[in-house]
Structures are given as C-alpha cells and as structure tokens.
Amino acid sequence: MESNALKLRSRLSPSHQIPVSSANPEEFEQQLISTIQKAPSLFQFAPTILDVSSLAPIPEASDIQAILQICRKNRLVPYALTSTDTGHRNIAHILGLAWVEFKAGNAQKAPAAQQPLITETKVVTTPVRSGQQIYAKDANLLITSQVSAGAEVIADGSIHILGALRGKAIAGAQGATHSEVICQQMSAELIAISGTYLLQEDFPEGSGCARCRLDADHIVIDYL
C-alpha cells in the first residue's frame, strides 16, 4: 500500500531579513528592540533570516548563538543565515540553521502564482485613533477617514485610506506581494508590505497623495 504520510510542497512563506551589524549581544539587542518597538505586531513570532554580511572577520558560532537567543527572547523565530560572504555558511551548519543564498531585500517571497486573489473588502468609516489596531483578515481594507499617529492598520490585501495616514500601515500581511498602500496624505510612521518594511526616516521626499508598492523586494513610494 502506498503511503501518503509525507507530501512535499515548494511553497515559500514570507520572512523578515534582519541585518546583524555587530556580534556584540548587548549592542545587537539594543538595535533590535529599538526596531521592534516601532511596529511590535510586525515582528511577533515572525520567521527570520539573519543577514551576517557585515560581520568580518567571521565570528565564532557561539557569538551567533547568543544573537539567536536574543532574537528568540524578543519573539522572533530565526531559522536561517544569509551573507554576501559564503564563509559564513559553516556557522549555519554548526548551529543547525538553513543557509539562504544572499538576495537584496527584507524577505523571501512566495511565487506570485501561488498567492490567492483577495476580493473581499473591509470598510471602516470612522477615524482610527491612537492605540487602535484594525485588521482586515483575508480582505482588503478601505478607511474613509484618517489613521492617527500611534494607530495600526493591517490587511492581508491592499490598504486604501481616503484621509491622512499618520500611523502604521501593514499590507500583504500573509505574503501577498502585489498588495499596496494608498493614502490621500502620507505622514506614516511605517509602511510594510509582505514582510518588507520602510520606516518614516527612510521615506523619499514628498507629500500629499501616495502609492506604496513592492519593487524587487524594496518598498517604493510614489507621490501622486
């Protein structure tokens, strides 16, 4: 009798790719906590690839083990290393981690053909106030008012805001790379699409109506 106990699938899931600029555990933890505090829900139990390209000379495996423990303490789930220097590959093998060939960007994406088409839309007609979180599961999100600073709006599809966006917007929360964030007034604290994120200090210059999209694993903000 043929057994169907093991069926392999090639589908990939979105992952964060976090750069490790220092092998010093205390320094790395300070940088990590500072980043997580800007969007806690984006990082909670997120699959994570550590980019150790900046670590030269090649550190000891025990140094990376300490970094892994810090990630887990802060609710990340590190499972792989990547680097522009393949000399780091042996550390991954020693620590029982996967090795991912280096690719610029924040995440490994699921192929577009495997992404479900999202047709439902959740509509919110009231302002999203500071401290509030709105999540459109398996749906796009349409907000007819503003999103205040300190608020967070999340959708598995795209997000459209007919007013000002001053808080955080996270589209493609389950890996839909074709998702977008569109708003009438761009003043966001953070934009994230399918695990790739961009902080306000890294936004291009501009103001007014904006469209945010993924292009080659980078978030592009087009001011309209």
Steps between C-alpha positions, in 0.01 A plus 500: 500500500638842403543736792394865473650596836756740349407745228754766409392845385724766350305798629707763680378719786595864557785558744668800654863548406677681783854636459743421781750787512669395824579166661487671841179364659422815704545730201292277272220474756478879536470539122244219476278630780507851353377361166236269649350779711408688182268218384466220759233302315716486188770305681307281744603135439610594147716252301838671474814477289809664650725682253853475642676660202641781718671267745868494407714324593269199514378465862491189713187287490450578870468871415220429253338263750476793743337710225249220437407489867437875500273467196299222666476697825345782298247266332671459165547154348843492330546200272769593247810707429591686184807701399690640206794299638446124466761456772215548746328188368685269739356685800150424376589131472653491851190662652252284308365794299406522135726691261332738255692634202530875538226710344454873551180594683318415819320177418471182303168514314252239391471473122228730369315212336444338841351811660121496543299777337347717771159635399331585832531851645460608862371860526567723801312832499626647828845642582755245623629654822834469678542159662234340276577205272282402201559168321333397174553123494485346149385839373602841375449795736325827410508781756288801412649720772849551647745271683649682799860480623539195725226306318561187293305377197568152359359311203572173324433696180544868413423804716326812368466803726287794383654730761836550669719204597701595810530157666626164372362317195578132443368352173545147364524371856486136385749543215304653210778692326262676259337689790526878517443784745332810354411809701395860442758647738824315573639557850539134603724375778563174314390327181526121464406278207536121517765510773709776341483822698609863469528743790402866478860621518575304181205634297583694182426872504145590409155559640134464417334203333727195483509145367729245671594179321767231484762508227782243508453444875516871579210728591453783251295807594358690204355842580206566270 
